[in-house]
Amino acid sequence: MRARRITGIVAGLLFAGMAQADVFNMGGTRDANGNWTGLASLETVHVGDAGNAADMHGAGYGAVSYEYDIGKYEVTAGQYTEFLNAVAKTDAYGLYNTGMDTAVDTYGCDIKRAGSSGSYTYSVDANGGNRPVNYVSYGDSCRFANWLHNGQPAGEQDANTTERGAYTLDGYDGHDGRAIQRNTDAKWAIPSEDEWYKAAYYKGGSTNAGYWDYPTSSDTAPGRDMADVSGNNSNYYNNGNGYLIGSPYYRATAGEFQNSDSPCGTFDQGGNVWEWNEAIPYQDSTCVYRGMRGSAFNNYNYYLLASFRNYSYPYYEYGSLGFRVVEVPEPATTAFLALGGIGLLRRRWGL
């Protein structure tokens, strides 16, 4: 595993017909104030201290026996557009939702589709491209992870692109989903609830071991200061003042709250959009529900707390729902860590 780095500069619109897709090298750069030039790459940060204890104050989440990397930002509309242009010329499994187009839905992430089935193309404006993608189901998120696992290939939505890899989907339509579990050889995945929770709230090892209440490295509820001079701010709804960011964007750009990262260096695990995780918090006779964490731009700050869990039908697609991804160790590496090889393989904890 290794963290991905941003290189080069790209501006304007992201169009179809580009060279081989590469969401790890989109070309954008972010300044110290959280402002972007060009489109953000998919970067990861490292989460170390393998074998940490769970947060018993938070109902026992956060224990992870291995080290892993997690998305520094939520998957952006720009990155998802790359994905669509690679595999959704026909879009057999509905990876695109028309609600993504702001001309259709005010909460859309500004991804537009042109053409007809078999030759669809997708584009996103630079002003929306660095904000999180939304209107994605759990199945859409799994297919994105499969695409990363398979090396970002172009082609029809089949076993070589979206249907096999981290998850075995084979046409899964979002209903029920009991068998949709992470495969043991997965390289990229949707975070487990423990992986997500640890990255958001865990303080790190040594004498500071423990968990924060909020994913901004704080036990005090975040504010809503867009300048973020003092840190501990996020994008959520306030009953007296409404939305922090108005139409047509609503969601902050990746890393805009530049001083409000989690202890390991992730951004926006609180507010902006709810994020899917692999947990099955509830199931009934017809369907399993999948976990969501982190709250969104249209929810109150109460939902940012570590103690708050949420869930939804896996086929639901909301304007307030997105995701991030994790890069996980090879199975042999995980086994080695469990057997006590931590001292040789552990990496620097990203405080």
N, C-alpha and C positions, 0 to 999 in steps of 0.2 A: 504494500500500500504506500501511496505517497500523496501528499497534498498537491492539488492542481494549482498552477500559477497562471496569472493573467499576462498575456503578451500582446503588444501592438495596440493600435487604435483604429476603431471602426465607428462611423457615425451614420446617421440617416436611417433609412428603412432596411429591414431584413426581408429579402425577397427569395422566392423560389429560384431554382436554376443555379444555385451556388454549387461550389465544389463539395467534395465529401464533407458531410456534416461533422462538426467537432465542437460540442458544447463546452469543452474544456479550454478552447482557444477562440472565444468570441471576439476578443480584441479590445474590450473596454477597459478603462482605467478609472479609479475612484480617488478623489482627493481627500485631504484630511477632514474636510467638512461633510463628507458623505455624498458629494456631487459626482455624477458620472459623465465621462466623455466616451461615447460608444456604448456597446452592449456588454453586459456583465457575463463573464465566464462562469462555469460551474466550478466553484472552488470548494475545498474541504478543509476542515480543521481536525486536529488529532485529539482524541479523547483517551487518555491514559489511565494509570492507576487501576490496572486490572484487578479484579477480585474485591473491589470496594464493597462496603456494607450497604444494604438498602436503607432508604429513608423511612424509618419506622414511624416518624412523625407524619409522614405523608402516605401512610397505608402500605408501606413496604415496597415501593418502586425504586428503581435506580441502580440495583446491583447488576454489574456486568462482569463476567469472568475473563474477558479478553479486551484488548485494545482495538480501537476501530477509528475510522474517519467519518465525519458527518458533514453534510452540506453547510457551508458557512452562511449561506442565505437560503431562503426558500427558492425552489425552482421557479425561474422567471418566465414571463410570457415570451421573451426573446428565445430562450433555450427551448421552450416547448414548441415554438414555431419551427425551429430547426428539426425537431423530432417529427412534426407533422409533414413537413416538406420531404422528409426522408421516407416515410412509411404510409402516408395517408392520401395518396393520389386518388385512391378509391375509398378509403376509410371504412373498411368492412365492419369494424367494431366500434364505431362512433367515438373516436378519440377527440373529435372536434364537436363542440357544443355551440350552436348559433348564438347563445347568450354571451359568448366571449366577445362578440362584435358589439361595441358600444352603440352602434346604430340600432341594434336590436334590444339590448338591455343596458340600462344605465350603469349597472355594476360590472359590466364586461371589462376584460383586460386588454381590449383593443386588438385582438387577433382577428383578421379578416380572411375570408375564403373567397376565391374566385374560380371560375371555370365550372366544369361539370364532372360527375363521377368518372373516374379513370384518368382525369387530367387536372384534378384540383391542385391549386397552389395557395399558399398561405403567406401573409405578411403581417408585420406589426410595426407600429410607429415607434421611433426611438424614445418618445416621451412615456410610452407605456411599456416598452420592452424590458426595462429593468425593474418593473414591479412584478409581484408574484402572479403566476398563472392562477386562474380560478375556473370554476365550472368543470372540475375534474373529479371523476368518480374514483373509488378505490381501485377498480379494474384499470382505469386509465393510468393511474400512478404505477401499478404493477407492470403494465406494458412499457412504460418509460424506463423502469428499472431493468426489465428484460433487454430493452434496446441498448442500454449502457453495458449490460453484462455481455452482450453479443458484439460489442465494438462499434456501435452506432451505424449499422448497415443501412443501405437504401433498398427498398423493395416492398413487395406486398406484405400484408400483416399475416405472417405465417411463423412456423417453428424457428426459422432462422433470424427473425427480426423481433417480433413482439409476443409470440405465443409460448415460447419456451425460453429457459434460461434461469433467472432467479426464481421464477414461479412457473409452474406448468398450468397454462390457461386453456389452450386449445379451443378457443371460441367462447370461453366463459362470458356470460352476459351480465354479470353483476348480481344475479339473484342467488340466494342460498350461499354458496361459497365455502362450505365447510372444508372442502378438500384443498382450498387455495392457501398453501403454507409455503414458507421460504424453503427452497431446496438446499441441501447441504453444501453444494458447490457454488452457491450464489456469490458473486463478486460485488454486486450492487443490489440494494434492496430498499424497501420502505422501512423506516426505523421500527424496531420493536418498541413497545412502550417503555421498557427499561432503558434502551439506547437513547430514546428521545428524552426521557426524564433526566438521565444522568448528564447529558450534554447541556440541558437547560438549567439545572438547579444545583449540580454537585460542585462544591467548593474546591475540591482537590484533596490531596493527601496531607501528611504531616499533622501538625497541631491544629490546622484549620479544617481537618476533615469534617464533612457534614454537608448540609444542604441549605440553600437560600430558599425563601418563600416565593420569590419572583425570579424570572429568567433574565433579569437585568443585574444580577449580582447584588441583590438587596433584599432585606426583610421589610422594607417600606414600599407601599404601593407606588408604582411609577407615576410620574407626571406626564404632561403632553407637550413639552417644550420642543418644538421642531429644531431649534438651534442646538439643543442638547449640550449646552456648555458644561453643566454640572453632572450629566449622566442620569441614569435611572428615569428614562422616558420611553414611551411606546405609543403606538397608534391604536386607540380604542375610543369607544363612544362615551360621551359625557352627557348626562341628562340635561344639564343646564346649557351646555354649549354645542351639543350635537356632534356631528362628525368633525374629526380633526382636519381631514383633508376632504375637500368638497368634490363635486362632479368636475370632470369625468373620471377622476383617478381613484379617489377614496383610499387606496393603499399606498403606503410609502415605498420609495425605491429601496433596493437592497442596500442595507447598511446606512441608511439615512440617519438613524440615531447612532451616530458614530462612537459615542462614549457610553453606550448602553448595552454592550455585548454581555453574553454569559461568561462564566469563569473560563470556559475553554475557547471562547472567541466566536461563538455563533451570534447571529443577529436575528431579531424579529421572531424569536420563539415565543414571544408574548405579543399579542395583537397582530394587526395586518390581516392574516387569514388563519382559520383553523387548519391544522395539519393532520393528515391521515397517519395512523400508526397501525401495526399489525395486530394489536390486541383484539380479542373478542369479549368485550365487557358484558354482552347480553346476547341471548339468542332465544327465538321462539320456535314454533313447530315448522315454520316455513323458511326462516332466514337467520343467518348470523349477522350481527351488527359489528362494525369495525370501529376502532377507537379513533378519537380526535383529541388533540391537545392544543393549548396555546391561546385560544380565543381569537377575536377578529376585530376589524375596524368598526363593526356595528354592534359590538357587545361591550358591557361595562367592565371595569378593571377587576371586579371580583373574579371573573373567569380566568384571569392570568395566574391565579394562585396555584402552587404545586398540588394542593389538595383537590383541585377541581378536575374531574374527568368528564369527557363527553363522548358520545358515540352516534353513529348514523347508519342507515341502510347503506351497504357498499355501492349501490347503484345511484345514490343521490348525487346531484351536481348542483352546488350552490355558488352564488357570487362571493360568498365569504369562506370558501373552502379550497385549499391548495395542498401542497406537500413539499417535503424535502427528502433527500435520499441519504443513505449511508453506504460507505465502502467498507466491506467486512473482510477479515483475514481469511486466508485459505484454511480449509478444514484441518489440515495437518498442523498449521500454526496454532490454531485454537486449541487443539489437543495438547500440543507441547506446552502451551501456557498453563493449561489446567494441571499438567504434571509437574509444574514447578520450574519451567524454563523462563520465568518472567524476568529474572535478572539479566539474561542474555538478550531477550527480544524486546523489552519494554522501551518505549520512546519517551522523549521529553513530554511531560504534561504541559499542555498549552495554556498556562495561566497568563 
